[in-house]
Amino acid sequence: MDRRKERKEYEEYLYQRELSARTVQIYLIQLERFWDFLGKRPISKKETVAYKASMKEKGWKVTTVNLYTVAVNSYLVYSGHSECVLRTERVQRRQCPDDVLSGGEYRRLLEYTKQNGNKKYYCLMRTLALTGIRISELSGCSVESLENGKFTICNKRKTREVYLPPKLIVDLEDYCQMSNIDSGPIFLGNCGNAINRISVYKMLIKLAGKAGVPREKVHPHSFRHLFAITYMKTYSNLFELADILGHSSLETTRIYTASSAEEKRRRINCLEL
């Protein structure tokens, strides 16, 4: 079959499975890489194992290799090569969240953006930190949602309500008025569309460098982690937090109940032994 035609049909198959646009994009990129690796060689278990080995040789994280393995497996099943499916690597679940943005570092970022007149990213960071939403879910925060005090998110086949605290609504209303945004998504990209995850991440890294905050702490889930840890320290309600974050399993949420490695070291150091 012509690969261009097969790619198009496979893309349609992925959308029929109701995968998100971002997931479909990742799967298609991995399909192209797998095809490049194969060249004109037929698909076989030997070839798929070799392809996985080539990913490991690139020095990628185990989680990344697993993500790409799942993507390749999807195509293998689709194309009738289930016998060539690969096993993912076992990953030990982290027992505590490290490299987490602290409250002080968060406030330093806010202060820097405020002093430099960057109201957009001041409000954006406040929104992430006060709601616990993912960067990819920012498009749900609209002018219309300010009147309702909440908005609905449909992500990973789950629907949940995101509540906007009054103090955040005041900030967002001021920003909308200042930026002449009267309807639709509040946070827009350069082309007038809802801002995307990559643009936000790049700007956050830039702001972190200028505000004196370690860049490795400003990853896509930084503010979500900060929200979750702060919520647990304040209310100690794991079930409620899982509901707010949209987690299906409490095990996913439980990581926020654990102390970080630095907190453990500090507590041990205080023992009178």
C-alpha positions, 0 to 999 in steps of 0.5 A, a space after each residue: 500500500 502507498 504509505 501516504 494513503 496508509 498514513 491518512 487511513 491510520 490517522 482516521 483510525 486514531 481519531 475514530 478511537 477518540 484520541 486527542 489531537 496531540 496524541 494523534 500527532 505523537 502517534 503519527 510522528 512515531 509512525 514516520 520514524 518507524 518507517 524511516 528505520 525500516 526502510 524497505 525491510 518488512 515488519 518483523 519482531 526482530 525489526 521492532 525489537 531493534 527499533 526499541 533498542 535504537 530508541 534506548 541508545 538515544 539516551 531518552 528517558 524510560 517514560 519517553 521510550 514507553 510512550 513511543 513504544 505504545 505509539 508504535 504498538 498502536 500501528 502494529 495492531 492496526 496493520 495486522 502485526 500484533 505478534 510484533 508488539 513490544 513490551 514497555 519498560 517497567 518504571 518504579 513509581 516515584 514516592 515523592 515529588 522532587 523538583 517542585 516549584 516552591 511557594 517562594 519561587 512561585 511568588 518570585 515569578 509572579 513578582 517579576 512578571 508584575 514588575 515588568 508589566 507582563 499581566 498576561 503571564 501573571 494571570 496565566 500563572 495565577 490561573 494554573 496555580 489556583 485551579 490545578 489545571 494542565 497547561 493544555 486545559 487553559 483554553 477552557 478558561 474563557 470570558 464567559 466562564 468568569 460570570 459562571 465562576 467555573 468552566 467544564 473540561 473534557 480531557 482524557 475521556 473525563 469531564 470535570 468542573 473547574 472552579 474559579 476563586 473570586 480573587 482570580 476572577 478579579 485579576 482575569 476581569 482586569 486583564 480582559 478589560 485591559 486587553 480588550 478581550 470580550 469573549 472566548 478564551 482569555 489566554 490567546 496566542 500570537 495568531 489570536 487562537 487559544 494559546 498552546 502548551 509549547 508557547 507557554 512552556 517556552 515563556 515560563 522557562 524564559 521568565 524563570 531564568 530572569 526571575 532567578 528560579 531554577 528552570 528545571 522546576 518550571 516544567 509543564 506540570 509545575 503549577 499543578 504540582 504546587 496547587 496539589 501539594 498546597 491543597 493537601 497541606 491545607 485540607 488533607 483531603 485526598 479524595 477531594 483533590 483527586 476529584 479536582 485534578 480529574 484523576 481516575 486513581 487515588 494512586 496518581 494523587 497519592 504522590 502529593 501526600 508524600 514529602 519531597 526528598 529535601 523535606 525528608 532530609 530536613 526532618 531527619 536532620 531535626 531528630 534528636 539522636 
